[in-house]
Amino acid sequence: MTDHPLTEIERKLILCLLLFYKEIGPAATPALKSLHEEAGIERHELDEAVKGLRSKGLIEYWELQPAVRLTGPGLVLARRLDGGA
């Protein structure tokens, strides 16, 4: 897993990113613009979740879009959280 447990908002975001991965594939890089709605969290919580997951090395972040994508370890953890799917 990670050195630090995920918060509930980090868990919601990483599972949301897993859905994008399943639907689009490894290149899934959703923009942050409305990602909070997809993840079922508040806008201010999204910033916190992105910062937390990024600091744990579970997502990559692109400032120019801005957008995020699961890293290899993030994908492994997301699948584990999703029941091994």
Secondary structure, DSSP 8 states (H G I E B T S, - for coil): --SS---HHHHHHHHHHHHHHHHH-TT---BSTTHHHHHT--HHHHHHHHHHHHHTTSEEEETTTTEEEE-HHHHHHHHHHTT--
